[in-house]
């Protein structure tokens, strides 16, 4: 992993650089914690901008560390987010490309967030049988509302930053820009350098006219759709605590739930499938830089179930097909 810390006229720019998506493995977590502490102790630094190099702000936790000592080694992600949120100087997240899972949780722990249009935003943990376990189930409802947050968390669906920024009363993004998100974040950091108190997502209330009735309705819907998968209902349980408990107690509940889920056979199977799908797209001993040949037409021998399905896939991709039966 490589990363950078740079002071620019009183603004510390902290850039994660852990290709391809700046995942939050132990090395990256330590870098962020050390950088924030360094900026905190430097009297010349007035504010901090946190960003990611390459095509993504941060794609989330490194799931290769799950069920390994690195996953819980200090500082864990909750510790890092607590350090960021507790910093006495404004921390501004400069978000672009992809912000998912733990990356979104980290951004929500910052005091301000600037996002580039077209950024993909998600909390997809439910798709590997767990839930956002670094305060995500508590912060997102406070920033975009109970219903929108629950839908994102339970489905794991990706939402574009433009759509979220256009939501009435959303507090997730302070600014949305077309390009050069780091410069925009530096500008905001300078404007907010002396503003106190610093805004914290944990201090917001979850607003809903009838939260308990909505949660019961959602429980019935989720239970019907998620048979044999424990994670969706546990996601709902954790989100429900955002309106029932104080923030710290709800975070403790969330952490217990994710610890329970990560050891389930369902989560182990879904993680195995996740890695298998990615491995299937790679051919051993063929370098990634190998040039690809253009496919202009396809011939399929046999028009049965398999041949017909193969033909339809190519046709859907706009490639002409000839079938010999």
C-alpha angles and dihedrals in degrees: 000000000000126000140163142227118195132172114217113186095314097328119104110214110203112191124188113214111183107131139251098020106350093251116199101247121155093274093053093046091053091048093053093046093048092046094051091048090048092051091044091056096045111091090199091062114085100174142000132233116201118198144146131244122232125015099336143048091212133323095203137249123358099249090196085076094057113124089009130107091251091065093066100027115123125301097036118185094266089054091051093048091048089052092049094047092045094051112122090219123067115268115203121193114217101203127192141151103001132008112173142152113339089005090063091044089053091049091049088055091058118093095236135017130206115187134191117232114258095033116148112233125190149140097212100166093114088069091067093044101263137082137240097287102178099075094290095125089055103040102044095057088051092052104041104014135266100278098045092045094048091050092052094046098045096045099034088219122163117242125192117244092234091061094048093046089054094055114113113252095004115155098185097096124036094188137008119203135184096228146343093049093175093060090048090050091050089051091051091046091056091047092051099037094106099030113117142220095041113229115247124191090216090066095058123100123234104240122206130141094226110007099168094051091049092048092052091050090049092048092056092049095046094046091055093050102040106053112163091011113098098185101077094056091044088052089055091047091055095045088050090060089063088074098034106044139036116266098260095046090047091051090053088052090049093050092050090050095051091047089053094048098046090065096049120111089234092060092045090052094047092049090049090052090048092056093040092056091053093045090051091062092058125076114210115247093011110113117229089237092061107126116245124229117231114248108217100168140003135214120206123191111208127028099214126117094295097039092047092050093049090049093051091052092055092044090051087054090053096252117136116241133202116198125203114198 
